[in-house]
Amino acid sequence: MERAEPLADSTITVVLKLSRLPSGEPEIFRSIQGEGASTGAPCVFVRLATCNLACTWCDTKYTWDWQRYDIRRETIDLPADDVQQRVLALGPDVSRVVVTGGEPLLQQDALAPLVAALTGKGIPCEVETNGTVAPSAGMAAAVAQWNVSPKLANSGNAASRREVPKALAAFAALPNAYAKFVIVQPADVDEACALAERHGFPRERVILMPEGMTPDVLLQRGEWLAEACAQRGLRFSTRLHILTWGNARGR
């Protein structure tokens, strides 16, 4: 195991709130990136807890829905040094880390030193975000790729909560930020394109992905969505992890 160097002044403990796996361990695991611009790439996922939105179709409600889930059972507070050590302990061939949630940028002050430390060890980090919180300068400098998923009306969130112009404009200005939209019905395609154009995301960095938690639903929606992407010159993404393992935690 490679020893992690301290992320900050040893007198200060930087703590992150992570989701737990069913075993009770922090949700840090090897897999492949199942969505977006890096689909198929081997990676280590680090899933943080808490979110500022409440999407009706969210498949990780255990990270934020404390009406249905017990926050004490589903989350764990870990020093960022410990998170780094757990990532490095997965092997010397870790080539990419994907920080997901929940909404990671709710914890970006604590997250930035971890991302910077992993980057310094030659491990690029992707961060998945709903695009409602603008990245700090430290995060913007350290993150290799932003997977921004602005929410549409199909998410069930009020427009005033899910569409934050200042934050979306900040992401659109970053050359390494992709806008990935979750599509439920054909009308969502027009809404996604309008939102991307409104906030300045270049078409080559716009990705449309079908919503679905089962292979059957993904394949059904993917058929007409892939055709729509081909006709409009947009990128298409499926959810490779769902097609491969189903909606299993830690995969």
Beta strands, then each sheet from edge to edge (+ up, - down):
strand 1: 15-19
strand 2: 28-32
strand 3: 42-47
strand 4: 75-79
strand 5: 97-100
strand 6: 125-129
strand 7: 145-148
strand 8: 177-183
strand 9: 206-210
strand 10: 235-236
sheet 1: 1+ 4-
sheet 2: 2+ 3- 5- 6- 7- 8- 9- 10-
end
